[in-house]
Amino acid sequence: MKAARLFLLAGACLLLAGCLEVEQHPPWRHGQYDGKADSLPQQRNYHGDRMAWTGTVINRNWHQDEYQRIGDRGADYD
């Protein structure tokens, strides 16, 4: 009897879980997406100057140094 009650309770929980799904589609009006427009990084941070943004990314990549990150300047491990 206790197992049947537990089975019915689990079944009811599973049925209710399907009813709680939230609508995940974006809103559309007049055939156009009616949400916030996503801007590209160079538009947001560099006022549309793609060359400045690319130069900043390349410069950052060139100056990354693992020795500075770990604080070890090439110690000899003999």
BAMIMI-759038 format. One record per residue: x, y, z of N, C-alpha, C in turn; residue in three letters. Coordinates in steps of 0.1 Angstrom, whole numbers, padded with zeros to 4 digits, always signed. Layout:
XYZXYZXYZALA...
END
This chain:
+0008-0012+0000+0000+0000+0000+0009+0013+0000MET+0020+0012+0008+0028+0024+0009+0036+0026-0004LYS+0040+0015-0011+0046+0016-0024+0037+0021-0035ALA+0024+0018-0034+0015+0023-0044+0013+0038-0042ALA+0012+0042-0030+0010+0056-0027+0022+0064-0032ARG+0034+0059-0029+0046+0065-0034+0047+0066-0049LEU+0043+0055-0056+0043+0055-0070+0033+0065-0076PHE+0021+0066-0070+0011+0076-0074+0016+0091-0072LEU+0023+0093-0061+0029+0106-0058+0040+0110-0068LEU+0048+0100-0071+0059+0102-0081+0053+0105-0095ALA+0042+0098-0098+0036+0100-0111+0029+0114-0112GLY+0023+0118-0101+0017+0131-0101+0028+0142-0102ALA+0039+0140-0096+0050+0150-0097+0055+0151-0111CYS+0057+0139-0118+0061+0139-0132+0051+0146-0141LEU+0038+0144-0139+0028+0151-0147+0029+0166-0145LEU+0030+0170-0133+0031+0185-0130+0044+0191-0135LEU+0054+0183-0135+0067+0189-0140+0066+0193-0155ALA+0058+0186-0163+0056+0190-0177+0048+0202-0179GLY+0040+0206-0169+0032+0218-0170+0040+0231-0166CYS+0052+0229-0161+0059+0241-0156+0069+0246-0166LEU+0069+0241-0178+0078+0246-0188+0075+0260-0193GLU+0086+0268-0193+0084+0282-0196+0086+0284-0211VAL+0079+0293-0217+0080+0296-0231+0094+0302-0234GLU+0101+0296-0244+0115+0300-0246+0117+0306-0260GLN+0107+0309-0267+0109+0315-0280+0109+0330-0279HIS+0117+0337-0287+0118+0352-0286+0105+0358-0292PRO+0102+0370-0287+0090+0377-0292+0092+0382-0306PRO+0082+0381-0314+0082+0386-0328+0070+0395-0330TRP+0073+0406-0337+0062+0416-0341+0065+0420-0355ARG+0054+0418-0363+0055+0422-0377+0066+0415-0385HIS+0069+0403-0381+0079+0395-0388+0093+0398-0384GLY+0095+0407-0374+0109+0411-0370+0110+0407-0355GLN+0123+0404-0351+0126+0401-0337+0124+0414-0329TYR+0116+0412-0318+0113+0424-0310+0120+0423-0296ASP+0133+0423-0297+0141+0422-0285+0153+0431-0285GLY+0162+0430-0276+0174+0438-0275+0183+0434-0286LYS+0188+0444-0294+0198+0441-0304+0212+0438-0298ALA+0218+0427-0303+0232+0424-0298+0242+0432-0306ASP+0251+0438-0299+0262+0446-0306+0275+0438-0305SER+0283+0439-0315+0296+0433-0316+0305+0440-0306LEU+0316+0433-0302+0325+0439-0292+0332+0452-0298PRO+0335+0452-0310+0341+0464-0316+0331+0476-0317GLN+0319+0473-0318+0308+0483-0318+0306+0489-0304GLN+0307+0480-0295+0303+0484-0281+0315+0492-0274ARG+0327+0487-0276+0339+0492-0269+0347+0502-0277ASN+0347+0501-0290+0356+0509-0299+0349+0517-0309TYR+0336+0520-0306+0328+0528-0315+0328+0524-0330HIS+0328+0511-0332+0327+0505-0345+0341+0504-0352GLY+0352+0508-0346+0365+0507-0352+0370+0492-0350ASP+0368+0484-0360+0372+0470-0360+0387+0469-0360ARG+0395+0477-0366+0409+0476-0366+0415+0479-0352MET+0410+0488-0345+0415+0491-0331+0412+0479-0322ALA+0400+0473-0324+0396+0461-0316+0405+0450-0319TRP+0408+0447-0332+0416+0436-0336+0431+0438-0331THR+0436+0451-0332+0449+0454-0327+0450+0451-0312GLY+0440+0455-0304+0440+0453-0290+0440+0438-0287THR+0432+0430-0294+0432+0415-0291+0446+0409-0295VAL+0452+0413-0306+0465+0408-0310+0475+0412-0300ILE+0475+0424-0296+0485+0429-0286+0484+0422-0273ASN+0472+0420-0268+0470+0412-0256+0475+0398-0257ARG+0473+0392-0268+0478+0378-0270+0493+0377-0271ASN+0499+0387-0277+0514+0387-0278+0520+0389-0264TRP+0514+0397-0255+0520+0400-0243+0516+0391-0231HIS+0509+0380-0234+0506+0370-0224+0519+0362-0221GLN+0522+0361-0208+0534+0354-0204+0531+0345-0192ASP+0533+0332-0194+0530+0323-0183+0540+0325-0172GLU+0552+0329-0174+0562+0330-0164+0558+0342-0154TYR+0552+0352-0159+0547+0363-0151+0535+0358-0143GLN+0527+0350-0148+0515+0345-0141+0519+0336-0129ARG+0528+0327-0131+0532+0318-0120+0543+0324-0111ILE+0549+0335-0115+0559+0341-0107+0573+0334-0107GLY+0575+0326-0117+0588+0318-0119+0595+0324-0131ASP+0607+0328-0129+0615+0333-0141+0625+0323-0146ARG+0620+0311-0148+0629+0301-0155+0639+0295-0145GLY+0635+0291-0133+0644+0285-0124+0649+0272-0129ALA+0661+0269-0125+0668+0257-0130+0664+0245-0121ASP+0658+0235-0127+0653+0223-0119+0661+0211-0121TYR+0674+0212-0119+0683+0200-0121+0683+0191-0109ASP
END
